[in-house]
Amino acid sequence: MKIEVSHSFEDETMEAKVHWFKSLSISERMEMLCFFTDMILDNNPKISGKRDVKSITGRIQVLEKA
């Protein structure tokens, strides 16, 4: 099997990310979850104390292809 590295944003589709995530074992998935949690807490330690956070209209825009 030949492994290729791509640096194109076009290869980073949601389907490609899902395929990659599904290829991980349960322990690898948990390791990624812990990694992301630690990264978020390192960048914003106060985030764990926030409760019932409501979305602010206009701050975040979610775009979806029709």
All heavy atoms as a GROMACS GRO file, in nm:
protein
  536
    1MET      N    1   0.084  -0.118   0.000
    1MET     CA    2   0.000   0.000   0.000
    1MET      C    3   0.088   0.124   0.000
    1MET      O    4   0.179   0.137   0.080
    1MET     CB    5  -0.090  -0.001   0.124
    1MET     CG    6  -0.181   0.118   0.131
    1MET     SD    7  -0.305   0.102   0.260
    1MET     CE    8  -0.229   0.196   0.389
    2LYS      N    9   0.059   0.216  -0.090
    2LYS     CA   10   0.135   0.339  -0.099
    2LYS      C   11   0.058   0.451  -0.029
    2LYS      O   12  -0.058   0.479  -0.063
    2LYS     CB   13   0.159   0.376  -0.246
    2LYS     CG   14   0.244   0.498  -0.263
    2LYS     CD   15   0.270   0.526  -0.410
    2LYS     CE   16   0.353   0.650  -0.427
    2LYS     NZ   17   0.374   0.686  -0.565
    3ILE      N   18   0.120   0.513   0.068
    3ILE     CA   19   0.056   0.621   0.142
    3ILE      C   20   0.100   0.754   0.082
    3ILE      O   21   0.218   0.778   0.064
    3ILE     CB   22   0.092   0.614   0.291
    3ILE    CG1   23   0.042   0.483   0.352
    3ILE    CG2   24   0.034   0.732   0.367
    3ILE    CD1   25   0.085   0.461   0.493
    4GLU      N   26   0.002   0.838   0.051
    4GLU     CA   27   0.032   0.968  -0.007
    4GLU      C   28  -0.008   1.078   0.090
    4GLU      O   29  -0.106   1.065   0.163
    4GLU     CB   30  -0.044   0.986  -0.137
    4GLU     CG   31  -0.001   0.888  -0.245
    4GLU     CD   32  -0.078   0.908  -0.374
    4GLU    OE1   33  -0.134   1.017  -0.394
    4GLU    OE2   34  -0.083   0.814  -0.453
    5VAL      N   35   0.066   1.186   0.089
    5VAL     CA   36   0.034   1.303   0.170
    5VAL      C   37  -0.017   1.412   0.078
    5VAL      O   38   0.045   1.443  -0.023
    5VAL     CB   39   0.158   1.352   0.248
    5VAL    CG1   40   0.126   1.478   0.325
    5VAL    CG2   41   0.210   1.243   0.340
    6SER      N   42  -0.131   1.468   0.114
    6SER     CA   43  -0.189   1.575   0.035
    6SER      C   44  -0.191   1.703   0.118
    6SER      O   45  -0.214   1.700   0.238
    6SER     CB   46  -0.332   1.539  -0.006
    6SER     OG   47  -0.394   1.650  -0.065
    7HIS      N   48  -0.168   1.814   0.054
    7HIS     CA   49  -0.172   1.944   0.122
    7HIS      C   50  -0.283   2.032   0.064
    7HIS      O   51  -0.278   2.153   0.078
    7HIS     CB   52  -0.036   2.014   0.108
    7HIS     CG   53   0.076   1.936   0.169
    7HIS    ND1   54   0.093   1.926   0.305
    7HIS    CD2   55   0.174   1.861   0.114
    7HIS    CE1   56   0.198   1.851   0.331
    7HIS    NE2   57   0.248   1.810   0.216
    8SER      N   58  -0.381   1.969   0.003
    8SER     CA   59  -0.489   2.041  -0.061
    8SER      C   60  -0.611   2.047   0.031
    8SER      O   61  -0.652   1.946   0.089
    8SER     CB   62  -0.529   1.972  -0.191
    8SER     OG   63  -0.646   2.029  -0.244
    9PHE      N   64  -0.671   2.167   0.044
    9PHE     CA   65  -0.793   2.181   0.123
    9PHE      C   66  -0.908   2.105   0.058
    9PHE      O   67  -1.003   2.066   0.126
    9PHE     CB   68  -0.831   2.328   0.138
    9PHE     CG   69  -0.747   2.401   0.239
    9PHE    CD1   70  -0.663   2.503   0.200
    9PHE    CD2   71  -0.752   2.367   0.373
    9PHE    CE1   72  -0.585   2.570   0.292
    9PHE    CE2   73  -0.674   2.433   0.467
    9PHE     CZ   74  -0.591   2.535   0.426
   10GLU      N   75  -0.901   2.082  -0.071
   10GLU     CA   76  -1.007   2.009  -0.141
   10GLU      C   77  -1.016   1.864  -0.093
   10GLU      O   78  -1.122   1.802  -0.102
   10GLU     CB   79  -0.983   2.013  -0.291
   10GLU     CG   80  -0.994   2.152  -0.350
   10GLU     CD   81  -0.947   2.161  -0.493
   10GLU    OE1   82  -0.895   2.061  -0.546
   10GLU    OE2   83  -0.962   2.269  -0.552
   11ASP      N   84  -0.907   1.810  -0.040
   11ASP     CA   85  -0.907   1.674   0.011
   11ASP      C   86  -0.959   1.665   0.153
   11ASP      O   87  -0.974   1.555   0.207
   11ASP     CB   88  -0.766   1.615   0.004
   11ASP     CG   89  -0.718   1.599  -0.138
   11ASP    OD1   90  -0.803   1.588  -0.228
   11ASP    OD2   91  -0.594   1.598  -0.160
   12GLU      N   92  -0.987   1.779   0.215
   12GLU     CA   93  -1.033   1.780   0.353
   12GLU      C   94  -1.185   1.795   0.361
   12GLU      O   95  -1.238   1.877   0.434
   12GLU     CB   96  -0.965   1.893   0.430
   12GLU     CG   97  -0.816   1.872   0.445
   12GLU     CD   98  -0.752   1.977   0.533
   12GLU    OE1   99  -0.822   2.050   0.604
   12GLU    OE2  100  -0.629   1.984   0.531
   13THR      N  101  -1.255   1.712   0.287
   13THR     CA  102  -1.401   1.714   0.291
   13THR      C  103  -1.449   1.651   0.421
   13THR      O  104  -1.375   1.578   0.487
   13THR     CB  105  -1.460   1.636   0.173
   13THR    OG1  106  -1.422   1.499   0.185
   13THR    CG2  107  -1.415   1.693   0.039
   14MET      N  108  -1.572   1.678   0.457
   14MET     CA  109  -1.630   1.618   0.578
   14MET      C  110  -1.630   1.466   0.565
   14MET      O  111  -1.602   1.395   0.662
   14MET     CB  112  -1.771   1.671   0.601
   14MET     CG  113  -1.829   1.628   0.734
   14MET     SD  114  -1.731   1.676   0.879
   14MET     CE  115  -1.758   1.851   0.880
   15GLU      N  116  -1.658   1.415   0.446
   15GLU     CA  117  -1.660   1.271   0.424
   15GLU      C  118  -1.521   1.210   0.446
   15GLU      O  119  -1.508   1.103   0.504
   15GLU     CB  120  -1.709   1.237   0.283
   15GLU     CG  121  -1.856   1.267   0.259
   15GLU     CD  122  -1.884   1.414   0.231
   15GLU    OE1  123  -1.789   1.492   0.205
   15GLU    OE2  124  -2.002   1.453   0.237
   16ALA      N  125  -1.416   1.281   0.400
   16ALA     CA  126  -1.280   1.231   0.420
   16ALA      C  127  -1.243   1.230   0.568
   16ALA      O  128  -1.178   1.137   0.616
   16ALA     CB  129  -1.181   1.318   0.343
   17LYS      N  130  -1.288   1.331   0.641
   17LYS     CA  131  -1.260   1.336   0.784
   17LYS      C  132  -1.334   1.224   0.858
   17LYS      O  133  -1.279   1.162   0.949
   17LYS     CB  134  -1.299   1.473   0.841
   17LYS     CG  135  -1.209   1.584   0.790
   17LYS     CD  136  -1.255   1.719   0.838
   17LYS     CE  137  -1.169   1.829   0.779
   17LYS     NZ  138  -1.208   1.961   0.823
   18VAL      N  139  -1.458   1.199   0.819
   18VAL     CA  140  -1.536   1.091   0.880
   18VAL      C  141  -1.469   0.957   0.851
   18VAL      O  142  -1.455   0.872   0.940
   18VAL     CB  143  -1.682   1.092   0.830
   18VAL    CG1  144  -1.755   0.965   0.868
   18VAL    CG2  145  -1.754   1.215   0.880
   19HIS      N  146  -1.425   0.937   0.728
   19HIS     CA  147  -1.358   0.813   0.690
   19HIS      C  148  -1.231   0.793   0.775
   19HIS      O  149  -1.205   0.685   0.825
   19HIS     CB  150  -1.323   0.815   0.541
   19HIS     CG  151  -1.250   0.694   0.496
   19HIS    ND1  152  -1.310   0.570   0.485
   19HIS    CD2  153  -1.120   0.676   0.460
   19HIS    CE1  154  -1.221   0.482   0.445
   19HIS    NE2  155  -1.105   0.544   0.429
   20TRP      N  156  -1.154   0.901   0.792
   20TRP     CA  157  -1.032   0.893   0.874
   20TRP      C  158  -1.068   0.858   1.018
   20TRP      O  159  -1.007   0.770   1.078
   20TRP     CB  160  -0.956   1.025   0.869
   20TRP     CG  161  -0.847   1.031   0.970
   20TRP    CD1  162  -0.724   0.974   0.961
   20TRP    CD2  163  -0.852   1.094   1.098
   20TRP    NE1  164  -0.652   0.999   1.075
   20TRP    CE2  165  -0.728   1.073   1.162
   20TRP    CE3  166  -0.950   1.167   1.165
   20TRP    CZ2  167  -0.700   1.121   1.289
   20TRP    CZ3  168  -0.921   1.216   1.291
   20TRP    CH2  169  -0.798   1.192   1.351
   21PHE      N  170  -1.169   0.927   1.075
   21PHE     CA  171  -1.205   0.904   1.214
   21PHE      C  172  -1.255   0.762   1.235
   21PHE      O  173  -1.224   0.697   1.335
   21PHE     CB  174  -1.310   1.005   1.259
   21PHE     CG  175  -1.333   1.006   1.407
   21PHE    CD1  176  -1.240   1.063   1.491
   21PHE    CD2  177  -1.446   0.947   1.461
   21PHE    CE1  178  -1.260   1.064   1.629
   21PHE    CE2  179  -1.466   0.947   1.599
   21PHE     CZ  180  -1.373   1.006   1.682
   22LYS      N  181  -1.333   0.710   1.140
   22LYS     CA  182  -1.383   0.573   1.150
   22LYS      C  183  -1.271   0.470   1.141
   22LYS      O  184  -1.285   0.358   1.189
   22LYS     CB  185  -1.486   0.545   1.041
   22LYS     CG  186  -1.621   0.606   1.069
   22LYS     CD  187  -1.718   0.566   0.960
   22LYS     CE  188  -1.858   0.611   0.991
   22LYS     NZ  189  -1.954   0.567   0.888
   23SER      N  190  -1.159   0.508   1.080
   23SER     CA  191  -1.048   0.414   1.067
   23SER      C  192  -0.971   0.398   1.198
   23SER      O  193  -0.890   0.305   1.212
   23SER     CB  194  -0.951   0.459   0.957
   23SER     OG  195  -0.876   0.573   1.000
   24LEU      N  196  -0.996   0.486   1.296
   24LEU     CA  197  -0.927   0.477   1.424
   24LEU      C  198  -0.992   0.373   1.514
   24LEU      O  199  -1.113   0.352   1.509
   24LEU     CB  200  -0.931   0.613   1.496
   24LEU     CG  201  -0.868   0.732   1.425
   24LEU    CD1  202  -0.890   0.858   1.506
   24LEU    CD2  203  -0.720   0.709   1.401
   25SER      N  204  -0.911   0.311   1.598
   25SER     CA  205  -0.966   0.219   1.697
   25SER      C  206  -1.031   0.301   1.809
   25SER      O  207  -1.012   0.422   1.818
   25SER     CB  208  -0.855   0.131   1.755
   25SER     OG  209  -0.766   0.211   1.832
   26ILE      N  210  -1.106   0.233   1.896
   26ILE     CA  211  -1.172   0.303   2.007
   26ILE      C  212  -1.068   0.372   2.095
   26ILE      O  213  -1.087   0.487   2.136
   26ILE     CB  214  -1.256   0.205   2.091
   26ILE    CG1  215  -1.369   0.146   2.009
   26ILE    CG2  216  -1.309   0.271   2.217
   26ILE    CD1  217  -1.472   0.247   1.964
   27SER      N  218  -0.958   0.307   2.124
   27SER     CA  219  -0.856   0.369   2.208
   27SER      C  220  -0.792   0.489   2.139
   27SER      O  221  -0.763   0.590   2.204
   27SER     CB  222  -0.748   0.267   2.248
   27SER     OG  223  -0.682   0.217   2.134
   28GLU      N  224  -0.774   0.484   2.007
   28GLU     CA  225  -0.720   0.598   1.934
   28GLU      C  226  -0.820   0.714   1.932
   28GLU      O  227  -0.781   0.830   1.943
   28GLU     CB  228  -0.685   0.557   1.791
   28GLU     CG  229  -0.564   0.466   1.782
   28GLU     CD  230  -0.543   0.410   1.642
   28GLU    OE1  231  -0.643   0.380   1.573
   28GLU    OE2  232  -0.426   0.395   1.603
   29ARG      N  233  -0.949   0.681   1.921
   29ARG     CA  234  -1.051   0.786   1.925
   29ARG      C  235  -1.052   0.855   2.061
   29ARG      O  236  -1.063   0.977   2.069
   29ARG     CB  237  -1.190   0.728   1.896
   29ARG     CG  238  -1.207   0.681   1.754
   29ARG     CD  239  -1.344   0.623   1.732
   29ARG     NE  240  -1.350   0.555   1.603
   29ARG     CZ  241  -1.461   0.504   1.553
   29ARG    NH1  242  -1.575   0.514   1.619
   29ARG    NH2  243  -1.459   0.445   1.437
   30MET      N  244  -1.041   0.777   2.167
   30MET     CA  245  -1.038   0.834   2.302
   30MET      C  246  -0.913   0.919   2.322
   30MET      O  247  -0.918   1.024   2.386
   30MET     CB  248  -1.046   0.724   2.408
   30MET     CG  249  -1.181   0.657   2.416
   30MET     SD  250  -1.317   0.774   2.444
   30MET     CE  251  -1.272   0.843   2.600
   31GLU      N  252  -0.802   0.875   2.266
   31GLU     CA  253  -0.678   0.952   2.274
   31GLU      C  254  -0.695   1.088   2.204
   31GLU      O  255  -0.650   1.191   2.256
   31GLU     CB  256  -0.564   0.872   2.211
   31GLU     CG  257  -0.428   0.930   2.237
   31GLU     CD  258  -0.318   0.840   2.182
   31GLU    OE1  259  -0.329   0.717   2.195
   31GLU    OE2  260  -0.222   0.895   2.128
   32MET      N  261  -0.762   1.088   2.089
   32MET     CA  262  -0.786   1.213   2.017
   32MET      C  263  -0.880   1.304   2.098
   32MET      O  264  -0.858   1.425   2.106
   32MET     CB  265  -0.847   1.186   1.879
   32MET     CG  266  -0.753   1.122   1.780
   32MET     SD  267  -0.607   1.220   1.744
   32MET     CE  268  -0.676   1.367   1.675
   33LEU      N  269  -0.983   1.245   2.158
   33LEU     CA  270  -1.075   1.322   2.240
   33LEU      C  271  -1.001   1.389   2.356
   33LEU      O  272  -1.020   1.509   2.381
   33LEU     CB  273  -1.187   1.233   2.294
   33LEU     CG  274  -1.282   1.299   2.393
   33LEU    CD1  275  -1.362   1.410   2.327
   33LEU    CD2  276  -1.374   1.196   2.454
   34CYS      N  277  -0.915   1.314   2.424
   34CYS     CA  278  -0.836   1.370   2.534
   34CYS      C  279  -0.740   1.477   2.483
   34CYS      O  280  -0.722   1.581   2.548
   34CYS     CB  281  -0.758   1.260   2.605
   34CYS     SG  282  -0.865   1.147   2.696
   35PHE      N  283  -0.680   1.455   2.366
   35PHE     CA  284  -0.589   1.554   2.308
   35PHE      C  285  -0.662   1.686   2.281
   35PHE      O  286  -0.615   1.793   2.319
   35PHE     CB  287  -0.529   1.499   2.178
   35PHE     CG  288  -0.453   1.603   2.099
   35PHE    CD1  289  -0.326   1.643   2.138
   35PHE    CD2  290  -0.509   1.662   1.988
   35PHE    CE1  291  -0.257   1.739   2.066
   35PHE    CE2  292  -0.442   1.759   1.915
   35PHE     CZ  293  -0.315   1.797   1.955
   36PHE      N  294  -0.780   1.678   2.218
   36PHE     CA  295  -0.855   1.800   2.187
   36PHE      C  296  -0.904   1.869   2.314
   36PHE      O  297  -0.902   1.991   2.324
   36PHE     CB  298  -0.973   1.770   2.093
   36PHE     CG  299  -0.931   1.736   1.953
   36PHE    CD1  300  -0.977   1.623   1.890
   36PHE    CD2  301  -0.845   1.820   1.884
   36PHE    CE1  302  -0.938   1.592   1.760
   36PHE    CE2  303  -0.806   1.791   1.753
   36PHE     CZ  304  -0.853   1.677   1.693
   37THR      N  305  -0.948   1.789   2.411
   37THR     CA  306  -0.993   1.847   2.538
   37THR      C  307  -0.879   1.920   2.607
   37THR      O  308  -0.896   2.033   2.654
   37THR     CB  309  -1.050   1.738   2.630
   37THR    OG1  310  -1.157   1.671   2.562
   37THR    CG2  311  -1.102   1.795   2.761
   38ASP      N  312  -0.763   1.857   2.614
   38ASP     CA  313  -0.647   1.921   2.676
   38ASP      C  314  -0.606   2.048   2.601
   38ASP      O  315  -0.572   2.149   2.662
   38ASP     CB  316  -0.527   1.825   2.681
   38ASP     CG  317  -0.548   1.711   2.780
   38ASP    OD1  318  -0.636   1.724   2.868
   38ASP    OD2  319  -0.476   1.610   2.767
   39MET      N  320  -0.611   2.043   2.468
   39MET     CA  321  -0.574   2.159   2.388
   39MET      C  322  -0.670   2.276   2.415
   39MET      O  323  -0.628   2.391   2.432
   39MET     CB  324  -0.576   2.124   2.239
   39MET     CG  325  -0.536   2.238   2.148
   39MET     SD  326  -0.535   2.196   1.973
   39MET     CE  327  -0.706   2.152   1.943
   40ILE      N  328  -0.800   2.246   2.422
   40ILE     CA  329  -0.899   2.350   2.448
   40ILE      C  330  -0.879   2.409   2.587
   40ILE      O  331  -0.881   2.530   2.606
   40ILE     CB  332  -1.042   2.294   2.431
   40ILE    CG1  333  -1.069   2.264   2.284
   40ILE    CG2  334  -1.147   2.389   2.488
   40ILE    CD1  335  -1.192   2.180   2.258
   41LEU      N  336  -0.858   2.323   2.686
   41LEU     CA  337  -0.839   2.372   2.822
   41LEU      C  338  -0.708   2.449   2.839
   41LEU      O  339  -0.702   2.543   2.918
   41LEU     CB  340  -0.844   2.256   2.921
   41LEU     CG  341  -0.983   2.194   2.939
   41LEU    CD1  342  -0.975   2.067   3.023
   41LEU    CD2  343  -1.079   2.294   3.001
   42ASP      N  344  -0.604   2.412   2.764
   42ASP     CA  345  -0.478   2.486   2.769
   42ASP      C  346  -0.496   2.627   2.713
   42ASP      O  347  -0.438   2.723   2.764
   42ASP     CB  348  -0.368   2.415   2.690
   42ASP     CG  349  -0.314   2.293   2.761
   42ASP    OD1  350  -0.339   2.279   2.882
   42ASP    OD2  351  -0.247   2.212   2.695
   43ASN      N  352  -0.577   2.639   2.609
   43ASN     CA  353  -0.599   2.769   2.545
   43ASN      C  354  -0.701   2.855   2.618
   43ASN      O  355  -0.695   2.978   2.611
   43ASN     CB  356  -0.642   2.751   2.399
   43ASN     CG  357  -0.526   2.710   2.313
   43ASN    OD1  358  -0.427   2.780   2.306
   43ASN    ND2  359  -0.538   2.595   2.248
   44ASN      N  360  -0.796   2.792   2.687
   44ASN     CA  361  -0.900   2.867   2.757
   44ASN      C  362  -0.942   2.789   2.882
   44ASN      O  363  -1.043   2.720   2.882
   44ASN     CB  364  -1.020   2.891   2.665
   44ASN     CG  365  -1.122   2.982   2.728
   44ASN    OD1  366  -1.107   3.028   2.840
   44ASN    ND2  367  -1.228   3.008   2.654
   45PRO      N  368  -0.866   2.800   2.992
   45PRO     CA  369  -0.896   2.723   3.113
   45PRO      C  370  -1.033   2.753   3.174
   45PRO      O  371  -1.090   2.670   3.243
   45PRO     CB  372  -0.786   2.763   3.211
   45PRO     CG  373  -0.681   2.831   3.131
   45PRO     CD  374  -0.746   2.881   3.007
   46LYS      N  375  -1.089   2.870   3.147
   46LYS     CA  376  -1.218   2.908   3.205
   46LYS      C  377  -1.336   2.843   3.134
   46LYS      O  378  -1.449   2.853   3.182
   46LYS     CB  379  -1.234   3.060   3.201
   46LYS     CG  380  -1.132   3.134   3.285
   46LYS     CD  381  -1.151   3.283   3.272
   46LYS     CE  382  -1.042   3.357   3.349
   46LYS     NZ  383  -1.054   3.502   3.333
   47ILE      N  384  -1.312   2.777   3.023
   47ILE     CA  385  -1.422   2.722   2.944
   47ILE      C  386  -1.499   2.614   3.019
   47ILE      O  387  -1.619   2.598   3.000
   47ILE     CB  388  -1.373   2.670   2.807
   47ILE    CG1  389  -1.490   2.658   2.712
   47ILE    CG2  390  -1.300   2.538   2.821
   47ILE    CD1  391  -1.448   2.644   2.568
   48SER      N  392  -1.433   2.542   3.108
   48SER     CA  393  -1.501   2.434   3.179
   48SER      C  394  -1.601   2.488   3.281
   48SER      O  395  -1.691   2.416   3.322
   48SER     CB  396  -1.399   2.343   3.248
   48SER     OG  397  -1.326   2.417   3.345
   49GLY      N  398  -1.588   2.614   3.320
   49GLY     CA  399  -1.680   2.673   3.417
   49GLY      C  400  -1.803   2.734   3.355
   49GLY      O  401  -1.894   2.776   3.426
   50LYS      N  402  -1.809   2.739   3.224
   50LYS     CA  403  -1.924   2.801   3.157
   50LYS      C  404  -2.039   2.701   3.146
   50LYS      O  405  -2.021   2.588   3.107
   50LYS     CB  406  -1.883   2.851   3.018
   50LYS     CG  407  -1.780   2.961   3.025
   50LYS     CD  408  -1.751   3.017   2.889
   50LYS     CE  409  -1.649   3.130   2.905
   50LYS     NZ  410  -1.624   3.198   2.780
   51ARG      N  411  -2.157   2.747   3.181
   51ARG     CA  412  -2.277   2.663   3.176
   51ARG      C  413  -2.385   2.735   3.096
   51ARG      O  414  -2.395   2.858   3.099
   51ARG     CB  415  -2.330   2.634   3.316
   51ARG     CG  416  -2.231   2.561   3.404
   51ARG     CD  417  -2.226   2.413   3.365
   51ARG     NE  418  -2.138   2.342   3.455
   51ARG     CZ  419  -2.021   2.292   3.420
   51ARG    NH1  420  -1.978   2.307   3.299
   51ARG    NH2  421  -1.947   2.227   3.506
   52ASP      N  422  -2.470   2.659   3.032
   52ASP     CA  423  -2.584   2.713   2.958
   52ASP      C  424  -2.543   2.827   2.865
   52ASP      O  425  -2.606   2.933   2.864
   52ASP     CB  426  -2.694   2.760   3.055
   52ASP     CG  427  -2.745   2.646   3.141
   52ASP    OD1  428  -2.755   2.534   3.089
   52ASP    OD2  429  -2.773   2.669   3.260
   53VAL      N  430  -2.439   2.806   2.789
   53VAL     CA  431  -2.391   2.908   2.696
   53VAL      C  432  -2.487   2.916   2.579
   53VAL      O  433  -2.527   2.816   2.522
   53VAL     CB  434  -2.249   2.873   2.647
   53VAL    CG1  435  -2.200   2.975   2.548
   53VAL    CG2  436  -2.154   2.864   2.766
   54LYS      N  437  -2.526   3.038   2.545
   54LYS     CA  438  -2.618   3.060   2.433
   54LYS      C  439  -2.542   3.119   2.315
   54LYS      O  440  -2.449   3.196   2.332
   54LYS     CB  441  -2.728   3.155   2.477
   54LYS     CG  442  -2.802   3.107   2.600
   54LYS     CD  443  -2.949   3.117   2.581
   54LYS     CE  444  -3.020   3.089   2.709
   54LYS     NZ  445  -3.074   2.978   2.743
   55SER      N  446  -2.585   3.084   2.197
   55SER     CA  447  -2.524   3.135   2.075
   55SER      C  448  -2.554   3.284   2.059
   55SER      O  449  -2.664   3.330   2.090
   55SER     CB  450  -2.579   3.058   1.955
   55SER     OG  451  -2.529   3.112   1.836
   56ILE      N  452  -2.457   3.358   2.012
   56ILE     CA  453  -2.475   3.500   1.985
   56ILE      C  454  -2.493   3.516   1.835
   56ILE      O  455  -2.404   3.483   1.757
   56ILE     CB  456  -2.353   3.581   2.034
   56ILE    CG1  457  -2.335   3.562   2.184
   56ILE    CG2  458  -2.370   3.727   1.999
   56ILE    CD1  459  -2.207   3.623   2.238
   57THR      N  460  -2.607   3.567   1.796
   57THR     CA  461  -2.638   3.584   1.654
   57THR      C  462  -2.537   3.675   1.587
   57THR      O  463  -2.506   3.782   1.639
   57THR     CB  464  -2.780   3.641   1.637
   57THR    OG1  465  -2.872   3.555   1.704
   57THR    CG2  466  -2.818   3.652   1.491
   58GLY      N  467  -2.485   3.630   1.475
   58GLY     CA  468  -2.392   3.711   1.398
   58GLY      C  469  -2.246   3.686   1.430
   58GLY      O  470  -2.159   3.727   1.355
   59ARG      N  471  -2.215   3.619   1.538
   59ARG     CA  472  -2.076   3.595   1.574
   59ARG      C  473  -2.016   3.479   1.494
   59ARG      O  474  -1.902   3.481   1.456
   59ARG     CB  475  -2.062   3.562   1.724
   59ARG     CG  476  -2.093   3.673   1.818
   59ARG     CD  477  -1.975   3.762   1.854
   59ARG     NE  478  -1.847   3.704   1.873
   59ARG     CZ  479  -1.791   3.676   1.989
   59ARG    NH1  480  -1.856   3.697   2.100
   59ARG    NH2  481  -1.669   3.628   1.994
   60ILE      N  482  -2.098   3.377   1.474
   60ILE     CA  483  -2.051   3.258   1.402
   60ILE      C  484  -2.147   3.231   1.287
   60ILE      O  485  -2.268   3.235   1.303
   60ILE     CB  486  -2.048   3.136   1.496
   60ILE    CG1  487  -1.950   3.160   1.610
   60ILE    CG2  488  -2.010   3.010   1.417
   60ILE    CD1  489  -1.951   3.052   1.714
   61GLN      N  490  -2.090   3.206   1.173
   61GLN     CA  491  -2.173   3.178   1.057
   61GLN      C  492  -2.138   3.038   1.006
   61GLN      O  493  -2.023   3.009   0.976
   61GLN     CB  494  -2.148   3.280   0.947
   61GLN     CG  495  -2.238   3.262   0.828
   61GLN     CD  496  -2.218   3.374   0.725
   61GLN    OE1  497  -2.126   3.453   0.736
   61GLN    NE2  498  -2.303   3.377   0.626
   62VAL      N  499  -2.237   2.952   1.001
   62VAL     CA  500  -2.218   2.816   0.952
   62VAL      C  501  -2.260   2.812   0.806
   62VAL      O  502  -2.373   2.847   0.772
   62VAL     CB  503  -2.301   2.716   1.036
   62VAL    CG1  504  -2.284   2.575   0.980
   62VAL    CG2  505  -2.262   2.723   1.182
   63LEU      N  506  -2.170   2.771   0.722
   63LEU     CA  507  -2.198   2.764   0.578
   63LEU      C  508  -2.212   2.619   0.537
   63LEU      O  509  -2.134   2.533   0.575
   63LEU     CB  510  -2.085   2.828   0.499
   63LEU     CG  511  -2.053   2.974   0.532
   63LEU    CD1  512  -1.932   3.020   0.452
   63LEU    CD2  513  -2.172   3.062   0.503
   64GLU      N  514  -2.314   2.592   0.459
   64GLU     CA  515  -2.335   2.458   0.406
   64GLU      C  516  -2.360   2.468   0.256
   64GLU      O  517  -2.426   2.560   0.210
   64GLU     CB  518  -2.454   2.390   0.472
   64GLU     CG  519  -2.429   2.357   0.619
   64GLU     CD  520  -2.546   2.281   0.680
   64GLU    OE1  521  -2.634   2.237   0.604
   64GLU    OE2  522  -2.546   2.266   0.802
   65LYS      N  523  -2.307   2.373   0.183
   65LYS     CA  524  -2.328   2.369   0.039
   65LYS      C  525  -2.468   2.313   0.014
   65LYS      O  526  -2.505   2.210   0.067
   65LYS     CB  527  -2.221   2.280  -0.024
   65LYS     CG  528  -2.216   2.287  -0.172
   65LYS     CD  529  -2.097   2.208  -0.223
   65LYS     CE  530  -2.081   2.222  -0.371
   65LYS     NZ  531  -1.964   2.150  -0.420
   66ALA      N  532  -2.545   2.386  -0.063
   66ALA     CA  533  -2.685   2.344  -0.090
   66ALA      C  534  -2.688   2.223  -0.181
   66ALA      O  535  -2.602   2.197  -0.259
   66ALA     CB  536  -2.760   2.459  -0.152
   0.00000   0.00000   0.00000
